């Protein structure tokens, strides 16, 4: 059976060292006021992930240790959580939670010997233990708890997970749309700027090497006259011979004479050399003639060159140090423009996805609404029956379900528990009408009503009987005994009626050992139980009659 098997406590407040073995059924802790029952509750709270306080440490020079052993046999949710977090082997059915802390502020939390964050212990404890402390019964008055009770009764876990998942996806889409749409004006301005820049660069129609060629041409135009005169002189001297014989003419005459003498070996080489010189002069003259022809520029060509170079200069001032960087800017700007223009497509896709998810959300939420209304009516019936059996026959308990005005991860409803203490009185919120004793019985009635579907195996209750007396207390004791058939119940009480129903009865007491006060816990046998019940009924100075009443109370409870 899944339950709390034992707790070990060392150096904790008034506890020097203590080990308590718990059993299935109803485990009752009693003792005089101030005996240390609340210390045990604090220790159990630490095991479920409560915050550690420095004043919990008994001896500041020693380490404080609290360790609890739980059986998780048939507790599939706890096993799945532990396996998902690699905290247990598949075949294991035991989980050990350990908290260690010292006065220096160092704190260690472990699950099955593995260091783990306290938050993980807190999550695991949700599958193992449900604690209702003396001042914690107001959790019943929290709307989120109302919804939890209704959904637990209606077995809606999978449906709620589906709705929560859809809601979270819708929230992600909403946040993304908010970001994109918030940038819409900036996006449009950026698109306009990029389009202008891209058009400006593309219009220039930049070609590789064009700038260098234009600069060279401009230099030739600016020096055209000087170049033309020099080229003409060179042509005259080398080839044309307008003002006299040219070098080509002289070489030709020399070649003619040498050819007549070329029978001699020496003149053969001279002829060859003169022919080479003649060919070279012809090539140079041809190059000079072509260059001279290129210096005949059309009118206005210099203006065209200057305008083109000015365009390049302006682009470089805006977009890069040279034209290669300007072209890189064009490439990047084109990519940015594509991304920004695709945002409109993204917005449309997100809006379409959101519409689809909303349809799914309302489909599942309407199913959840129907189940909740059915569960609310069933819960009302069961809780009212339980309250009637706990001496509250004239009380009316009702569940009010209201529509939310917006989507939530939990569906479309909010729940309130209403309560009418007397016939003829209108229903009002439970938080505004119930007394302490009534709240205690409501807690128990709801737990009892949910016993068949409530999955947490161990309930820890601290003085749930507060404000309840007389026959109502006896009825409450019976309900606790009934509840302990489905759950292990560990409770602290001052009520003899509840103590008499214990499957295991623990006596918490303070003792002075040497110069220190310590808390001890004893498991009571029948005779000691009689004495403790008698003390709870009449105080320390109980009579034989009180003892007899205690025996009778135990006898009645055992039937």
C-alpha positions in Angstrom: 0.0 0.0 0.0 1.2 3.5 -0.8 1.8 5.5 2.4 4.3 7.2 4.7 6.2 4.4 6.4 8.5 6.2 8.7 10.2 9.5 9.6 13.6 10.0 11.2 14.3 13.4 12.9 17.6 14.5 14.4 18.7 17.8 16.0 15.3 19.5 15.2 13.9 22.0 17.7 13.3 19.9 20.9 14.0 16.6 19.2 17.4 15.2 19.7 16.8 12.0 17.8 13.5 10.3 16.9 12.2 7.7 14.6 8.5 7.1 14.1 7.0 4.1 12.2 3.6 4.8 10.7 1.0 2.3 9.7 -1.9 2.2 7.3 -5.2 3.5 8.5 -5.7 6.2 11.1 -2.5 7.3 12.9 -3.4 9.7 15.7 -0.9 11.8 17.6 -2.0 13.2 21.0 -0.4 14.8 24.0 -0.7 17.8 26.3 -0.7 21.3 24.9 2.9 22.3 24.2 4.2 18.7 24.2 5.7 19.0 20.8 3.0 17.8 18.4 3.4 20.9 16.2 7.2 20.1 16.0 6.3 16.9 14.2 4.1 18.7 11.8 6.9 21.2 11.1 9.2 18.3 10.4 6.7 16.7 8.0 6.3 20.1 6.3 10.1 20.2 5.7 9.8 16.8 4.0 7.1 18.2 1.7 9.4 21.1 0.7 8.6 23.8 3.2 11.2 26.5 3.8 13.9 25.7 6.4 14.2 28.1 9.4 17.4 28.6 11.4 15.5 28.3 14.7 14.6 24.7 13.7 18.2 23.7 14.5 18.5 22.4 18.1 22.3 22.4 18.5 23.9 24.9 16.2 27.1 22.9 16.1 25.4 19.9 14.6 23.7 19.1 11.4 19.9 18.7 11.4 18.5 15.8 9.4 14.9 14.9 8.5 14.3 11.8 6.5 11.0 10.2 5.4 10.4 6.8 3.8 7.4 6.4 1.6 6.0 3.3 -0.1 4.8 4.1 -3.6 3.3 0.7 -4.4 0.4 1.3 -6.9 1.1 5.1 -6.8 1.7 5.3 -10.6 1.8 9.1 -10.7 4.6 9.2 -8.2 6.5 6.4 -9.9 6.2 8.2 -13.3 7.4 11.5 -11.8 10.4 9.7 -10.2 11.3 7.8 -13.4 11.0 10.9 -15.6 13.5 12.6 -13.3 15.8 9.5 -13.1 15.3 9.3 -9.3 14.2 5.7 -9.0 14.7 2.3 -10.7 11.8 0.6 -12.4 11.5 -2.2 -9.9 11.7 0.0 -6.7 8.6 0.8 -4.6 10.3 2.9 -1.9 11.2 6.6 -2.0 13.3 8.3 0.6 13.2 12.1 0.9 16.0 13.7 3.0 16.6 17.3 4.1 19.8 18.3 5.8 20.7 21.7 7.0 23.1 23.5 9.3 23.4 26.8 11.1 25.8 28.1 8.5 22.9 28.1 6.0 24.0 25.1 4.0 21.0 23.0 3.0 20.9 19.7 1.1 17.9 18.0 -0.4 17.9 14.4 -1.6 15.5 11.9 -3.2 16.7 8.3 -2.9 20.2 9.6 -2.1 20.4 11.8 -5.2 20.9 15.6 -4.6 17.9 17.4 -6.0 16.3 20.9 -5.9 13.8 21.6 -3.1 11.3 22.4 -5.9 11.5 18.8 -7.1 10.8 17.6 -3.6 7.8 19.9 -3.5 6.5 18.6 -6.8 7.0 14.9 -5.7 5.3 15.6 -2.4 2.2 16.6 -4.3 1.8 12.9 -5.3 2.5 11.6 -1.9 1.0 13.8 0.8 -1.8 16.2 1.3 -1.3 18.4 4.4 -4.0 20.5 6.1 -2.5 22.4 8.9 -4.2 24.2 11.8 -4.2 27.5 10.1 -4.3 26.2 6.6 -8.0 25.2 6.4 -8.6 28.5 4.6 -7.2 26.8 1.5 -10.8 25.5 1.2 -11.8 29.1 0.6 -9.5 29.6 -2.4 -11.3 29.6 -5.7 -8.4 27.6 -7.4 -9.1 24.9 -4.8 -12.8 24.8 -5.6 -12.0 24.1 -9.2 -9.5 21.4 -8.2 -12.2 19.7 -6.1 -14.8 19.8 -8.9 -12.3 18.6 -11.5 -11.1 15.8 -9.2 -14.7 14.7 -8.7 -15.3 14.8 -12.5 -12.1 13.0 -13.5 -11.2 15.8 -16.0 -7.4 15.6 -15.7 -6.7 14.7 -19.4 -9.2 17.2 -20.6 -7.7 20.0 -18.5 -4.2 19.1 -19.8 -5.4 19.3 -23.4 -7.1 22.7 -22.7 -4.0 24.0 -20.9 -1.8 22.9 -23.8 -4.0 24.7 -26.3 -4.1 27.8 -24.1 -0.3 27.9 -23.8 0.0 27.7 -27.6 -2.5 30.5 -28.0 -0.5 32.6 -25.6 2.7 32.1 -27.5 0.9 33.1 -30.7 -0.6 36.2 -29.0 2.8 37.3 -27.7 4.4 36.8 -31.1 1.6 38.8 -32.8 2.0 41.6 -30.3 5.6 41.9 -31.0 5.2 41.8 -34.8 2.2 44.1 -34.9 3.8 46.5 -32.5 6.6 46.8 -35.0 4.2 47.3 -37.9 4.9 51.1 -38.4 8.6 50.6 -38.1 8.4 47.7 -40.5 6.6 49.7 -43.1 9.0 52.6 -42.8 11.9 50.1 -43.1 10.4 48.5 -46.2 10.0 51.9 -47.9 13.6 52.8 -47.1 15.0 49.5 -48.3 13.0 49.7 -51.5 14.4 53.1 -52.2 18.0 52.0 -51.5 17.7 48.9 -53.6 16.2 50.9 -56.5 19.0 53.5 -56.2 21.8 50.9 -56.4 20.2 48.8 -59.1 19.5 51.9 -61.2 23.3 52.6 -61.2 23.8 49.3 -63.0 27.3 48.8 -61.7 29.6 46.6 -63.8 32.8 45.0 -62.6 35.9 47.1 -63.4 33.8 49.9 -64.8 35.0 52.5 -62.3 38.7 51.8 -63.0 38.1 52.0 -66.8 36.3 55.3 -66.5 39.1 56.8 -64.4 41.7 55.7 -67.0 39.6 57.1 -69.9 39.1 60.4 -68.0 42.8 60.8 -67.6 43.3 60.2 -71.3 40.7 62.8 -72.2 42.2 65.4 -69.9 45.7 64.8 -71.5 44.5 64.2 -75.1 46.3 67.1 -76.8 49.7 66.4 -75.2 49.3 62.7 -75.9 48.3 63.4 -79.5 51.3 65.6 -80.2 53.7 63.2 -78.7 52.2 60.3 -80.6 52.4 62.2 -83.9 56.1 63.0 -83.3 56.9 59.4 -82.5 55.0 58.2 -85.6 56.9 60.7 -87.8 60.3 59.7 -86.4 59.7 56.0 -86.5 57.6 55.4 -89.6 55.9 58.2 -91.6 58.9 60.5 -92.2 56.8 63.5 -93.0 59.6 65.9 -92.1 62.4 63.7 -93.4 63.5 60.1 -93.5 62.0 58.0 -90.6 63.8 55.3 -88.7 61.8 52.8 -90.8 63.0 54.4 -94.0 66.6 54.3 -92.9 66.3 50.6 -91.7 64.7 49.7 -95.0 67.6 51.3 -97.0 70.1 49.5 -94.8 68.3 46.2 -95.2 68.3 46.6 -99.0 72.1 47.0 -99.0 72.6 44.1 -96.6 70.5 41.8 -98.7 72.7 42.4 -101.7 75.7 41.3 -99.6 74.1 38.3 -97.8 76.1 35.7 -99.5 78.6 36.2 -96.7 77.7 34.6 -93.3 78.1 37.8 -91.4 75.7 39.7 -93.6 73.2 36.9 -93.3 72.9 37.6 -89.5 72.8 41.4 -90.2 69.9 40.9 -92.6 68.0 38.9 -90.0 68.5 41.5 -87.3 67.5 44.4 -89.6 64.3 42.5 -90.6 63.4 42.0 -86.9 64.0 45.7 -86.2 61.8 46.6 -89.2 59.0 44.3 -88.0 59.2 45.8 -84.5 59.0 49.4 -85.9 55.9 48.4 -87.9 54.2 47.0 -84.7 55.0 50.0 -82.6 53.8 52.3 -85.4 50.6 50.4 -85.6 50.0 50.6 -81.8 50.7 54.4 -81.9 48.4 54.9 -84.8 45.6 53.1 -83.0 46.2 55.0 -79.8 46.2 58.3 -81.7 42.9 57.3 -83.2 41.4 56.7 -79.7 42.3 60.2 -78.7 39.6 61.5 -81.1 36.8 61.7 -78.4 33.2 62.7 -79.1 32.2 66.0 -77.7 30.7 65.8 -74.1 32.4 62.4 -73.4 34.2 63.9 -70.4 30.9 65.2 -68.9 29.4 61.7 -69.3 32.4 60.2 -67.5 32.3 62.7 -64.7 28.5 62.2 -64.2 29.0 58.4 -64.0 31.8 58.7 -61.5 29.8 61.1 -59.4 27.0 58.5 -59.2 29.6 56.0 -58.0 31.0 58.5 -55.4 27.5 59.2 -54.0 26.7 55.5 -53.6 30.0 54.9 -51.9 29.3 57.6 -49.4 26.0 56.0 -48.5 26.6 52.3 -48.7 30.3 51.4 -48.6 34.0 52.3 -49.1 34.1 50.9 -52.6 31.7 49.6 -55.2 32.2 46.0 -54.0 30.8 47.0 -50.6 27.9 48.8 -52.3 27.0 45.6 -54.1 27.2 43.7 -50.8 24.9 46.2 -49.2 22.5 45.6 -52.1 22.5 41.9 -51.4 21.9 42.3 -47.7 19.2 44.9 -48.3 17.4 42.6 -50.7 17.4 39.8 -48.0 16.1 42.2 -45.3 13.3 43.3 -47.6 12.3 39.7 -48.2 12.2 39.0 -44.5 10.2 42.1 -43.7 7.7 41.4 -46.5 7.4 37.8 -45.2 6.2 39.1 -41.8 2.8 39.9 -43.3 2.7 36.3 -44.4 3.7 35.2 -40.9 1.0 37.4 -39.3 -1.6 35.8 -41.6 -0.4 32.3 -40.7 -0.4 33.1 -37.0 -3.9 34.5 -37.1 -5.1 31.5 -39.0 -3.4 29.1 -36.5 -4.9 31.1 -33.6 -8.4 30.8 -35.1 -8.0 27.1 -35.5 -6.7 26.7 -31.9 -9.6 28.8 -30.5 -12.1 26.5 -32.2 -10.4 23.5 -30.6 -10.2 25.3 -27.2 -14.0 26.0 -27.2 -14.7 22.5 -28.3 -12.8 21.0 -25.4 -13.8 23.7 -23.0 -17.5 23.0 -23.7 -17.0 19.4 -22.9 -15.2 20.4 -19.6 -18.1 22.8 -18.8 -20.7 20.0 -19.2 -18.6 17.6 -17.0 -18.1 20.3 -14.4 -21.8 21.0 -14.1 -22.5 17.3 -13.7 -19.7 16.9 -11.1 -20.9 20.0 -9.2 -24.4 18.5 -8.7 -22.9 15.1 -7.6 -20.4 16.9 -5.2 -23.2 18.9 -3.7 -25.2 15.8 -3.1 -22.3 13.9 -1.5 -21.0 16.8 0.6 -24.5 17.6 1.9 -24.9 13.9 2.8 -21.6 13.9 4.7 -22.4 17.2 6.5 -25.8 15.7 7.5 -23.9 12.8 9.1 -21.7 15.2 11.0 -24.5 16.9 12.8 -25.1 19.6 10.2 -28.5 18.6 8.9 -29.9 22.0 8.2 -26.9 23.3 6.3 -27.2 23.6 2.5 -24.0 23.4 0.5 -24.1 24.5 -3.2 -21.6 24.9 -6.0 -21.9 28.0 -8.2 -20.3 27.8 -11.6 -19.8 31.2 -13.4 -18.5 31.9 -16.9 -15.2 33.7 -17.2 -15.0 36.7 -19.6 -11.7 35.5 -21.1 -9.9 32.2 -21.9 -7.9 30.6 -19.1 -5.6 27.6 -18.9 -8.3 25.9 -16.8 -11.3 26.4 -19.0 -14.1 28.9 -19.1 -15.4 28.7 -15.6 -14.8 29.9 -12.1 -16.3 28.1 -9.1 -17.5 29.3 -5.8 -18.7 27.2 -2.8 -21.9 28.6 -1.3 -23.3 27.9 2.1 -26.6 28.5 4.0 -26.3 27.7 7.7 -30.0 27.7 8.4 -33.2 27.0 6.5 -34.6 30.1 4.9 -31.3 31.9 4.7 -29.9 32.7 1.3 -26.8 31.1 0.0 -23.6 33.1 0.5 -19.9 32.4 -0.1 -18.5 29.8 2.3 -15.8 32.2 3.3 -18.3 34.8 4.6 -20.6 32.5 6.5 -18.8 29.5 7.9 -17.4 29.3 11.5 -14.2 27.6 12.3 -15.9 24.4 13.3 -18.0 24.5 10.2 -15.0 25.0 8.0 -13.3 22.0 9.7 -16.3 19.8 8.9 -16.4 21.1 5.4 -12.8 20.2 4.8 -13.5 16.7 6.0 -16.8 16.4 4.1 -15.1 17.3 0.9 -12.2 15.0 1.5 -14.6 12.2 2.3 -16.7 12.9 -0.8 -13.6 12.8 -3.0 -12.1 9.7 -1.3 -12.8 7.4 -4.3 -11.1 9.7 -6.8 -8.5 11.5 -4.7 -5.2 10.0 -5.6 -2.8 11.3 -2.8 -2.4 8.3 -0.5 -1.4 10.1 2.8 -3.4 12.9 4.5 -1.8 14.8 7.3 -4.3 16.8 9.4 -3.4 19.2 12.2 -6.2 19.7 14.7 -9.0 19.5 12.1 -11.4 19.2 15.0 -10.9 22.8 16.0 -14.2 24.4 16.9 -16.1 21.1 16.8 -17.6 19.5 19.9 -20.3 17.2 21.3 -21.9 14.7 19.0 -20.6 16.5 16.0 -17.1 15.6 17.1 -18.1 11.9 17.4 -19.5 12.1 13.9 -16.3 13.7 12.6 -14.3 10.9 14.3 -16.3 8.3 12.4 -15.8 10.1 9.2 -12.0 10.2 9.7 -12.1 6.5 10.4 -14.0 5.9 7.1 -11.6 8.1 5.3 -8.7 6.1 6.6 -10.0 3.0 4.8 -9.0 4.6 1.4 -6.1 6.7 2.6 -3.5 6.7 5.3 -4.4 9.5 7.7 -1.9 11.0 10.1 -3.5 13.6 12.4 -2.9 15.7 15.5 -5.9 16.1 17.8 -6.9 17.1 21.3 -10.3 15.3 20.9 -10.7 12.0 22.8 -13.5 11.0 20.4 -11.0 11.1 17.5 -8.2 9.5 19.5 -10.5 6.5 20.3 -10.8 5.6 16.6 -7.0 5.4 16.0 -5.6 2.3 14.4 -2.3 3.4 15.9 -2.1 5.9 18.8 1.1 7.9 19.4 1.7 9.9 22.6 3.9 13.0 22.2 5.4 14.2 25.3 8.2 16.4 26.6 10.9 15.1 29.0 13.8 16.8 30.8 17.0 14.8 30.2 19.9 16.3 32.0 19.8 20.0 31.3 17.8 19.7 28.1 14.2 19.3 27.2 13.5 16.7 24.6 10.4 15.4 22.7 9.7 11.7 22.7 6.9 9.7 21.0 5.5 6.5 22.3 3.2 4.0 20.6 0.5 3.3 23.1 -0.9 -0.2 24.0 -4.5 -0.6 25.1 -3.9 0.2 28.8 -1.9 3.3 28.0 -4.5 4.4 25.4 -7.2 4.2 28.1 -5.1 6.5 30.3 -4.4 8.9 27.5 -8.1 9.1 26.4 -9.0 9.6 30.1 -6.5 12.5 30.3 -7.9 14.0 27.1 -11.4 13.8 28.6 -10.7 15.1 32.1 -7.2 16.3 32.5 -4.3 14.8 34.5 -6.4 14.2 37.6 -8.8 11.8 36.0 -11.0 9.4 38.1 -11.8 5.7 37.8 -15.1 6.8 36.3 -13.2 8.7 33.6 -11.1 5.7 32.9 -14.3 3.6 32.5 -15.7 6.2 30.1 -12.4 6.0 28.2 -12.7 2.2 27.9 -16.3 2.5 26.8 -15.3 5.1 24.2 -12.6 2.7 22.8 -15.1 -0.2 22.8 -17.6 1.8 20.8 -15.0 3.0 18.4 -13.8 -0.5 17.7 -17.2 -1.8 16.6 
